[in-house]
Amino acid sequence: DTEVTQTPKHLVMGMTNKKSLKCEQHMGHRAMYWYKQKAKKPPELMFVYSYEKLSINESVPSRFSPECPNSSLLNLHLHALQPEDSALYLCASSQGGQASSYNEQFFGPGTRLTVL
Amino acid sequence: AQTVTQSQPEMSVQEAETVTLSCTYDTSESDYYLFWYKQPPSRQMILVIRQEAYKQQNATENRFSVNFQKAAKSFSLKISDSQLGDAAMYFCAYISNYQLIWGAGTKLIIKP
């Protein structure tokens, strides 16, 4: 299984709502990532979990809260978002291990988020 | 500074012809990996081809091949026999400390 799955595919939420995005992989990967992507732009890294510990947080606002319950699952909790947070949210995973080593990232299909 | 430059925001090619997408990068690392990713409209980001910097031989995957010039820090992607399904955004990237350093992307249009 070389697949990263994400749910939901689409999400529309108001600025006062609380919602969560879910990502799952069963490739035995130990590194998982959240990205935000605007149209026709490259993905922007938000968070990296390595061996279920948060290793990189790219100065993301606290209204985004990541969680890694186990090595296969990654969540992104959303609260009090702004309209400018509307974007495609991508999850990815990789083997993990030493920094700067080969670490091909496998991407999920993304969640298209709209904040009203 | 670690950067990746894709100087062609958009390219178009006639179906069945060959097109080359350019990419240059800047890194001080001696051992690294380079990637071309493809993202079709409203579809998933997938890896097209990877190149290990210590390997002199250019990577090839079916109709996709790279021209890797390490000294010039150039990593172009050649697509032969272009097909309608090749229409997508193409991103060049390399790995540094878990992070993918991305280029701005090139939109490839295939003319039937």
Interface residues (C-beta under 8 A of the other chain):
Chain A: A31 K40 K41 P42 P43 L45 V48 S50 S55 I56 L90 S94 A99 S100 Y102 N103 E104 Q105 F106 F107 G108 P109 G110
Chain B: E29 D31 Y32 Y33 F35 Y37 R43 Q44 M45 I46 L47 R50 E52 M89 F91 A93 I95 S96 N97 Y98 Q99 L100 W102 G103 A104 G105 K107
